[in-house]
Amino acid sequence: MEKSTIRVVRDEDFFGMARKLKILIDDKHVTDLKYNQGINIKVRPGLYKVQVKMDWCTCKPEEVQLDAGEEVELQVETGFDESIAKMFKQLYNLFFNASEFFTLKRQ
């Protein structure tokens, strides 16, 4: 059976530049993602729940349904570089709502 690909790309923002993000698929740590890097993860066709995590900060799970040979790309964002208002929202999330600190967006 032909494998499918989940590609995760990390945004170029200043938060955690020297730190790796953990990529979780179905609640299992599968690999790490460095600053300004993309990574391809080969999986069998099916439904997956993808998340990223750094310390206590994470994101809402993104469900990905893949057919054989299909590729989906997810962009990791923090929003720190967008605006002052977004930066303050992220500071709030950092301490009080860590499960929404990162965002995974389909490309």
Order of alpha helices (4+ residues) and beta strands (2+ residues): beta-beta-beta-beta-beta-beta-beta-beta-alpha-beta
